[in-house]
């Protein structure tokens, strides 16, 4: 009898692993920007950042589990991060030199290579949603400022007053004109093998009014292409624009036969630092492999793959 039970258990285990093996991989990776030095991170901010990343991860992953698209997962996860004050996107965005918030965001569908982006929006609560609307509801890729906000109004998106986005922590940072990152991003692979990427940010603290960084620029801060990779970048945007980083990861893979880790590390650990560029990125390939290199002291990041186990990390292991 015991041997029989044993055999049934073995058979069940075999069947479970066979069905798991047959299941298409799903994955979701997030970043909350390259952060500052370990000594400057308060216990309170660390706790808040970790909990928020976990919440965003669970929100996006639940959608992937239900069979929803990688685009839906990317958008939903980024909305959670935008609504939290702890990251430099949506509420809690950094202030420009005039003390105002100007937000940028973009999203890209690897299946169709459609993309949408917004720049310099000031009162739209979730710029990532607006970026998706630009993609799906207009023939354009990139809308800025008042034009972008008009589209948001047309589609009933939520608005907040300019003051709502401003947190005391960011007012203090502007006064100190300290480097502040904390942009957010997400890349996802759904069960149909589709990749998507999105990025949302308040940009760089003390930036000139009207400055746009890499985050809303397709190919620089965000890129997704089915069968290749999905990438979301964070760091000093000017370097990511000049090096067309997100697309260069894909180009190295497509044309140079590079694997994901080699391609991303060449950019983040060699090419960018050689020019003085600081930052990092998160990336996923078509098989669900993950890479998240950074050349700063820290990068807030979180990932979850088919086993459903959530991981959050900030510094090098
Ligand atoms: N890359 C963003 C920008 O330059 C900032 C960041 O990632 O922290 O606007």
Boltz pocket constraint, residues with backbone or C-beta under 6 A from the ligand:
constraints:
  - pocket:
      binder: B
      contacts: [[A, 33], [A, 34], [A, 88], [A, 180], [A, 181], [A, 182], [A, 183], [A, 201], [A, 202], [A, 203], [A, 204], [A, 212], [A, 213], [A, 214], [A, 215], [A, 221], [A, 233], [A, 234], [A, 235], [A, 236], [A, 237], [A, 238]]
      max_distance: 6.0
